[in-house]
Amino acid sequence: MVTKTEETQLNRLESQVDNGGGGAWEYLCLVRKLKVRRSEKVLKHGLSILNDPKQRSTLGHDEWTLYEQVAVAAMDCQCLDVAKDCTKVLRKKFPESKRIGRLEAMLLEAKGSWELAEKAYTSFLEDNPHDQTIHKRRVAMAKAQGNISVAIELLNKYLEIFMADHDAWRELAEIYVSLQMYKQAAFCYEELMLSQPTVPLYHLAYADVLYTLGGLENLQTAKKYYASTIDLTGGKNTRALFGLCLCTSAIAQLTKGKSKEEKEGSQLQSLAAKVLEKDYKQRAPDKLPQLTTALKSLTLTS
């Protein structure tokens, strides 16, 4: 996950390069390090270096890394001729490289040659069943073709081997949510929270899923996770504050206001409403009347 400091550094360097201030190679290195996708920029500035023999000669062995980086960016931008040229250069330099073989399979994928790409990926997995990159490419290819059920199957098989891959759990959860398979999505977010308990995004997403499922038990649990999101973000997550209010209202309707737990929790609910009103006064005063009306409908304003 890119930090705010890293993002600021990247944006500053990008602006510098775009305005002719130099530092293209440093920018491309930072993009690789942070694993972010700035494909158009990478293609533009990467080619400017590769097409300049003087600049290219200063890279040493990093020249081949740049060819690979530009090839992938070119595929993202559908500049397949550029990707093909870069891949050819790499294949000539490394004729036996499986890494270049993966790049060639990605080019097949970019061209829409799904069967050939799948054949190539299957062959790679026969040689190395634990190649994470290939597993993920197959998932991406299934999604690109609209085969969501296949993508789910592949992700589940992948996670049986690589259970600690947080990105894969999150991707699977988001697919389940898109298909309204909320119980399965909840399981994925539970796995994420077990491995990364201090990430507020997972608490919030889990609470959203439980709120959507409904029912007293789910609502009560959702409320706890909205509260934990508020705690983890220092009280600054607007969505979690709204979620807490909505859960409280829904629980009150189900229990007819007789729940001792809900009566004892009224102070927390009132505080959430006040924080929301204060936030809207500062950031969106024109929308404050709508907020006040919404909170009154939930009987949460003081």
Number of C-alpha atoms within 10 A of each C-alpha: 7 10 9 9 9 13 13 12 13 19 13 13 20 22 12 15 18 15 9 9 11 13 15 22 17 14 24 22 17 17 19 16 9 14 11 13 12 14 19 14 19 25 23 15 18 23 18 14 19 18 10 10 10 10 13 18 13 11 15 9 9 13 17 17 15 23 21 20 21 27 31 25 24 25 22 17 15 14 15 19 13 19 27 18 13 22 22 16 14 22 18 11 12 14 12 10 12 12 13 19 19 18 20 20 23 25 23 20 21 22 13 14 13 19 11 13 23 20 11 18 21 16 12 19 14 10 9 11 13 14 13 14 10 21 19 16 18 21 20 18 20 19 16 15 12 11 13 17 12 16 22 19 12 19 21 16 13 19 15 10 12 15 14 13 14 18 10 20 24 18 15 23 26 18 20 19 17 11 11 14 15 22 14 15 25 21 14 22 25 16 17 24 18 10 14 13 13 14 14 21 15 22 26 24 23 26 30 21 23 24 25 14 17 15 13 17 12 18 26 21 16 29 26 16 24 28 23 19 27 22 14 17 16 9 16 15 18 16 15 28 23 17 22 28 23 19 26 24 20 19 21 17 12 14 12 9 13 11 13 9 10 18 11 10 12 13 12 15 24 17 16 24 22 18 15 22 20 14 15 18 14 9 10 11 14 10 12 18 13 11 16 18 12 13 22 13 11 16 14 21 17 11
